[in-house]
Amino acid sequence: MKSYLKFLSRNKLYTAIEAVGLAVSLAFVILIGSYVVQQYEVAHESPQWKRTFVLGSDEFLGLTYWDKEELEMNIPEVEAATRAAMLWQPLIREGNQLLQCAGMEADADFFKVFPEYRLVEGSADDFVGKEDILISESLARKLSVDGDNLIGKVINVDQSDRTIKGVFADFDGTFFMPYDIITHISGTWAAEQERNFGSIGNYTTWFRVREDADPDDVRAKVSALLHKNYDPIWSAEKVNAWKAYRMDEAFFTTGNSNGLTRQGNAQMLRLLTVVVLLLLLSAIFNYVNLSLALTGKRSKEMATRRLLGADKTGILWKYIGESVAFTAVCFGAALLLADLLAPMMNSLVSTADPDELMLGMGDTSVRLSFMMTPGYILAYIAGILLLGTICGLLPAIVASRYEPIDVIKGTLRRRNKMVLSKVFIVVQNVLSVFLIALALVMEVQMRHMLTRPMHAATENLYYIEYSAQNYDMMKLFKDKVEQLPFVTKAGVGRGIPGLINMTMGIKVDEEHHVDMR
């Protein structure tokens, strides 16, 4: 190792180029690789993900309130079913304290379909009434005074008294979005309406099938049931519009997020996987190419070792050991760099829909977390050993073939430079040109999306999302905004043009139907 360190100190430019190139490449490999792995971990979060499904269509992952009863009555293979819906920015009043929260409506069966979510206090069996509520550990800490027990305590949510029946573990980096409260869904407005299937998109129904059931057979039965209940106008008369999405399919289904769950992008993951493999290849080629280019400078050392009795295997392992050590140092620098670049990576790969953010749904994309858990550490160690071995193998093979007579004549060095070096230089240049071209295309596309014509007057127009329970509250805020010296005019409304896509249908007679957007 001393001779290797001396060699590096005498070739400072080579060392700097090699170390910086490998460290930067590995930093992005770590970031992108972690992001891809964490996306798939969320998609397969439930131990029963292969048996867990959600009802939906080609456009929505939410249908109506009554689908759960339909499943339980008509599909005997269903082991457990639950339904959920979003609460739009619920407000909690506790004394003089006003808290704006994130919440959803669900029933107690939610914890049967998704046993990975648990109550740390109370029991799901007690969560049965319209006025019952579950709160998160984080919210419990805010509401608790001197650590008092909150079970049975009455709190005011959206001007309605609710009784706390349990405290659930925080949803942190989970398939479902983080929520502060869960109200019982039997108190929702749809439960009081006539049983019908004329309005879709509000309620999400999840179910798990029995282990002995054939998932494909169950999905076919569910699809037939949905086509029976729902009018074809909702699906533009598509044959397979109504279906049951498996849990991982629901995660990667784009364009129909219900705001309740995280949302992945399978196409982006495939692209990032290709990019990370290309970056890894680029780093390997760069290391091998520079190592091959400088093998001649160590030829005398290798020839001397052969004269002193070293065999080819010993020289082979020496090169590989040096490569693993060099890779380990670069990997350490890459980990530090990856930690610093994680926030930038999150902003680049976020799939948040601006419309959903304005509607208070939150960012449904999976956030990249820089992890140093035992599993990740073992993966890092395995990566160092594998990458170091791959990077050092070819230079090691070349170096182990040196014979004292070849060094004197210079034949092996010339032959290696004529073939191996040229091959790696060509491959590395082709790969570099491809990556540069890919980056340019992506940059041009991003600029096009940012500067595309809006076909609307947007100059000096701003939108503020806030909670208001009635028009009087909205007008109170509007009047205060209009008093600001830089405001010329203000208005109120639910959303902005293009924000909410909703169609209402009216059946005029048996032959005529009118859709109004």
PyMOL commands that set and color helices and strands:
alter all, ss='L'
color gray80, all
select helices_A, chain A and resi 2-10+12-43+49-51+67-74+110-113+124-126+137-143+185-187+189-192+215-229+232-235+247-252+266-293+295-307+312-349+354-358+374-400+404-409+411-451+471-482
alter helices_A, ss='H'
color red, helices_A
select strands_A, chain A and resi 52-56+78-87+91-94+97-100+103-106+119-122+132-136+154-157+160-168+181-184+204-209+243-246+504-507+513-516
alter strands_A, ss='S'
color yellow, strands_A
deselect
rebuild
show_as cartoon
